[in-house]
Amino acid sequence: MRRRDFIKVIAGSAAAWPLAARAQQREQMRRVAVLLGGLEFYDASGQAEIAAFEGGLKELGWTPGRNVDLDYHWPGAQTARVSAVANAIVAAHPDLVVSRSTPATAALMHAGLPIVFVLVADPIGSGFVQNLGHPGGNLTGFSTFEPSVGGKWLALLKEAAPKVSRISLLFNPETAPFADGYLHSAQAAAQMLGATVISAPCGNDADIQGALAARAREGDGGIIGIADTFVADHSDLIIALATQHRLPAIYGNLIFALSGGLMVYSPDYADIYRRAAGYVDRILKGEKAADLPVQAPTKYKTVVNLKTAKALGLQIPAGVLGRADEVIE
């Protein structure tokens, strides 16, 4: 080849290379929608969850903007809004969806898209999977449902506030159809601890106000706020009323630790999101959701707020503080 022709070939290849590289990059970009059910736009706890998720993805070679496009959606806890946002996600046809909470997953389950769910209480009872070991459909993920936690909540609350004897378990039947598992576990533990646990279904602010006022009137009252998107969405109201009525309370959602709740016992959400990144990686690389078993929490966090304890006139025992993962002063 003559020198002039050789230079033309090289120049032509060099000009074509950026186009080829850009085309290859577009081919490698994967689209993942994240439906953060129960969270409003840029909720503080949501930021921590996103950081853990993206950290897990980066460890596996996925960098937002380079080879994965992460599209976050913050619909809050209203089921109508969650459904509307879910429909918009389905219409956009992403490669995969990460869904946070039972209502968000329910809104997406018939879309036919690969779905990795997190913070779902009862995936079999909700109809998301056929079997925890072999989901058998287009959904898999990470459950937070362990019925015995109901008894754990009660035991911790009684240890921190021994005088508590009548405890209302708050939940919304619409967003927490799994609540009976927690309720029965707490009631079984109550028989051994000399306490009574009362079901307190709530659907609006007035229901919450009535439930806490009832506990305050009868004396020696306490509150269990289960891991429910409705309960979490009303965290400020519940905490304010619990303080007003001087009701010791324990919650199953870490958002209460940020809002001034007395005690929280909850799965470690950051750990769940890091593990979820592993499932996203495997599905984007060709594995099927049907073949990935649903996993249970492996880490839990106990948080105690001493400022709230002081406002309630409580002296938290040293044993409780010693076992806590975080103490807020």
C-alpha positions in Angstrom: 0.0 0.0 0.0 1.3 3.4 -1.0 2.0 5.8 1.9 -0.7 8.3 0.8 -3.4 5.5 0.7 -2.2 4.2 4.1 -2.7 7.6 5.6 -6.2 7.9 4.2 -7.1 4.5 5.7 -5.8 5.5 9.1 -7.5 8.9 9.0 -10.8 7.3 8.0 -10.5 4.7 10.8 -9.7 7.4 13.3 -12.7 9.5 12.2 -15.0 6.5 12.4 -13.7 5.3 15.8 -15.5 7.9 18.0 -18.8 7.1 16.3 -18.2 3.4 16.8 -17.3 4.0 20.5 -20.4 6.0 21.1 -22.6 3.4 19.4 -21.1 0.7 21.6 -21.6 2.8 24.7 -25.3 3.3 23.8 -25.6 -0.5 23.4 -24.2 -1.1 26.8 -26.3 1.5 28.6 -29.0 -0.3 30.6 -32.1 1.4 32.0 -33.3 0.7 35.5 -36.3 2.4 37.1 -36.5 2.7 40.9 -40.0 3.1 42.4 -39.5 4.4 45.9 -42.9 3.6 47.3 -43.7 5.3 50.6 -41.1 8.1 50.1 -41.7 11.7 49.0 -39.2 13.5 46.8 -35.7 13.3 48.2 -36.8 12.0 51.6 -33.8 11.8 53.9 -34.0 8.1 54.5 -34.5 7.6 50.7 -31.1 9.3 50.1 -29.4 6.8 52.4 -31.1 4.0 50.6 -30.1 5.3 47.2 -26.5 5.7 48.4 -26.3 2.1 49.5 -27.9 0.9 46.3 -25.6 2.9 44.0 -22.6 1.9 46.1 -23.5 -1.8 45.6 -23.9 -1.3 41.9 -20.5 0.5 41.6 -18.8 -2.4 43.3 -20.2 -4.6 40.6 -19.0 -2.4 37.8 -22.2 -0.3 37.1 -21.7 3.4 37.0 -24.7 5.7 36.6 -24.4 7.7 33.4 -21.8 5.4 32.0 -23.4 2.0 31.6 -26.6 2.2 33.6 -29.3 4.9 33.6 -31.1 5.0 37.0 -34.5 6.7 36.9 -35.8 7.4 40.4 -39.5 7.9 41.2 -40.8 9.3 44.5 -44.6 8.7 44.7 -45.2 9.0 48.4 -47.5 6.6 50.2 -50.9 7.3 48.5 -51.8 4.2 46.6 -53.5 6.1 43.8 -50.3 8.1 43.2 -48.1 4.9 43.5 -50.3 3.2 40.8 -50.1 6.2 38.5 -46.3 6.4 38.7 -46.1 2.6 38.2 -48.1 2.9 35.0 -45.7 5.6 33.7 -42.7 3.4 34.4 -44.3 0.4 32.6 -45.0 2.7 29.6 -41.3 3.6 29.4 -40.2 -0.1 29.1 -37.0 -0.1 31.3 -34.8 -3.1 31.3 -35.6 -3.7 35.0 -37.5 -2.1 37.9 -36.5 -1.9 41.6 -39.7 -1.5 43.7 -39.7 -0.4 47.3 -42.6 -1.5 49.5 -45.6 -3.9 49.1 -47.9 -1.3 47.4 -45.3 -0.3 44.9 -44.6 -3.9 44.0 -48.3 -4.7 43.7 -48.7 -1.8 41.3 -46.0 -3.3 39.0 -46.4 -7.0 39.4 -48.5 -7.6 36.2 -46.3 -5.5 33.9 -44.1 -8.4 32.7 -40.9 -6.5 33.5 -38.1 -8.0 35.6 -38.6 -6.7 39.1 -36.4 -6.7 42.2 -38.4 -5.7 45.2 -37.1 -4.5 48.5 -38.8 -3.8 51.9 -41.7 -6.1 51.0 -43.3 -7.9 54.0 -45.1 -11.0 52.7 -44.2 -11.8 49.0 -46.1 -15.1 49.0 -49.2 -13.7 50.7 -49.2 -10.7 48.4 -49.0 -13.0 45.3 -45.7 -11.7 44.1 -43.9 -15.1 44.1 -45.0 -18.7 44.2 -42.2 -19.9 46.4 -39.4 -18.1 48.3 -36.8 -20.5 47.0 -38.1 -20.5 43.4 -40.1 -17.4 42.7 -41.3 -18.7 39.3 -42.2 -15.4 37.7 -40.7 -12.0 36.8 -40.3 -10.9 40.4 -37.8 -11.6 43.2 -36.2 -9.6 45.9 -35.8 -9.1 49.6 -38.5 -9.6 52.2 -38.7 -7.8 55.5 -41.4 -10.0 56.9 -40.5 -12.0 60.0 -43.6 -12.5 62.2 -41.6 -13.0 65.3 -40.4 -9.4 65.1 -43.8 -8.5 66.6 -42.8 -10.2 69.8 -39.3 -8.6 69.7 -40.9 -5.1 69.4 -43.0 -5.7 72.5 -40.1 -7.2 74.5 -37.9 -4.2 73.8 -40.6 -1.8 74.6 -41.4 -3.5 77.9 -37.7 -3.6 78.8 -37.3 0.2 78.1 -40.6 1.1 79.8 -41.6 -1.7 82.2 -44.8 0.0 83.4 -46.4 -0.2 79.9 -49.2 -2.8 80.0 -51.6 -1.9 77.2 -50.1 -1.4 73.7 -51.8 -0.4 70.5 -50.3 -1.9 67.3 -50.8 0.7 64.5 -51.2 -0.3 60.9 -53.3 0.4 57.8 -55.1 -2.7 56.5 -54.9 -1.3 52.9 -51.1 -0.9 52.9 -50.2 -3.6 55.4 -52.3 -6.7 54.7 -49.6 -8.7 56.4 -50.1 -7.0 59.8 -51.8 -10.0 61.4 -48.5 -11.9 61.5 -46.9 -9.1 63.6 -50.1 -8.7 65.7 -50.3 -12.4 66.7 -46.6 -12.6 67.5 -46.9 -9.5 69.7 -50.0 -10.9 71.4 -48.3 -14.2 72.1 -45.3 -12.4 73.7 -47.7 -10.2 75.7 -49.2 -13.2 77.5 -45.7 -14.0 79.0 -44.9 -10.3 79.7 -48.1 -9.4 81.5 -49.3 -7.0 78.8 -52.1 -6.7 76.4 -51.6 -5.8 72.7 -54.6 -4.2 70.9 -55.1 -4.1 67.1 -55.3 -0.4 66.0 -56.1 -0.2 62.3 -55.9 3.3 60.9 -56.7 4.9 57.6 -56.3 8.6 58.2 -55.1 11.2 60.7 -58.3 11.0 62.8 -57.9 7.2 63.3 -54.3 7.8 64.5 -55.4 10.5 66.9 -58.2 8.3 68.3 -55.9 5.3 68.8 -53.3 7.2 70.7 -55.9 9.2 72.7 -57.5 5.9 73.8 -54.2 4.5 75.0 -53.5 7.7 77.0 -56.9 7.7 78.7 -56.5 4.1 80.0 -53.1 4.7 81.5 -49.8 2.7 81.2 -50.2 2.8 77.4 -47.7 2.2 74.7 -47.5 2.1 70.9 -46.0 -0.3 68.3 -45.9 1.3 64.8 -45.2 -1.6 62.4 -43.2 -1.4 59.2 -46.0 0.0 57.0 -45.8 2.7 54.4 -48.9 4.4 55.8 -47.4 4.4 59.3 -44.1 5.7 58.0 -45.8 8.4 56.0 -47.5 9.7 59.2 -44.4 9.4 61.4 -44.4 13.1 62.4 -48.0 13.0 63.5 -47.5 9.7 65.4 -44.3 10.9 67.2 -45.9 14.2 68.1 -49.0 12.5 69.6 -46.9 9.9 71.4 -44.9 12.7 73.0 -48.0 14.8 73.8 -49.7 11.8 75.5 -46.4 10.5 77.0 -46.7 7.2 75.4 -43.6 5.1 75.0 -43.4 3.7 71.5 -41.3 1.4 69.3 -41.3 1.4 65.5 -40.4 -1.0 62.7 -39.2 1.6 60.2 -35.9 3.5 60.3 -37.5 6.7 59.2 -38.7 7.1 62.8 -35.2 7.2 64.1 -34.6 10.4 62.0 -37.9 11.9 63.1 -37.5 11.6 66.9 -39.1 8.2 67.6 -38.3 6.8 71.0 -37.1 3.4 69.7 -36.7 1.6 66.4 -36.0 -2.1 65.7 -35.8 -2.6 62.0 -34.0 -4.5 59.3 -30.9 -2.7 58.1 -32.2 -1.0 54.9 -28.7 -0.1 53.6 -27.7 -3.7 53.8 -30.8 -4.8 51.9 -30.2 -2.2 49.1 -26.6 -3.3 48.7 -27.7 -6.9 48.3 -30.5 -5.8 45.9 -27.7 -4.3 43.7 -26.4 -7.9 43.3 -29.7 -9.1 42.0 -29.9 -6.2 39.6 -26.4 -7.1 38.3 -27.3 -10.7 37.8 -30.6 -10.0 36.0 -29.0 -7.4 33.7 -26.3 -10.0 32.8 -29.0 -12.5 31.8 -30.2 -14.4 34.8 -34.0 -14.7 35.4 -35.8 -13.4 38.4 -37.7 -16.7 38.5 -34.4 -18.5 39.4 -33.2 -16.1 42.2 -34.6 -16.9 45.6 -36.3 -14.3 47.8 -34.0 -13.4 50.6 -34.8 -12.5 54.2 -33.0 -9.8 56.3 -29.7 -10.8 57.7 -29.0 -7.6 59.7 -31.2 -5.6 62.1 -30.7 -2.2 63.8 -31.8 -1.0 67.2 -31.9 2.8 67.6 -32.8 4.6 70.9 -33.5 8.3 71.2 -32.5 9.6 74.6 -33.8 13.1 74.0 -37.3 11.6 73.4 -36.9 9.3 76.4 -36.2 12.4 78.6 -39.3 14.2 77.2 -41.4 11.1 78.2 -39.8 10.9 81.6 -38.1 7.5 80.9 -34.8 6.2 82.1 -33.7 3.7 79.5 -31.9 0.8 81.1 -28.2 0.4 80.5 -28.8 -3.1 79.0 -31.0 -1.7 76.3 -28.5 1.1 75.5 -25.6 -1.4 75.5 -27.3 -3.5 72.8 -28.4 -0.5 70.6 -26.6 0.0 67.3 -27.2 3.8 67.6 -28.1 6.0 70.5 -29.3 9.5 69.7 -28.6 12.1 72.5 
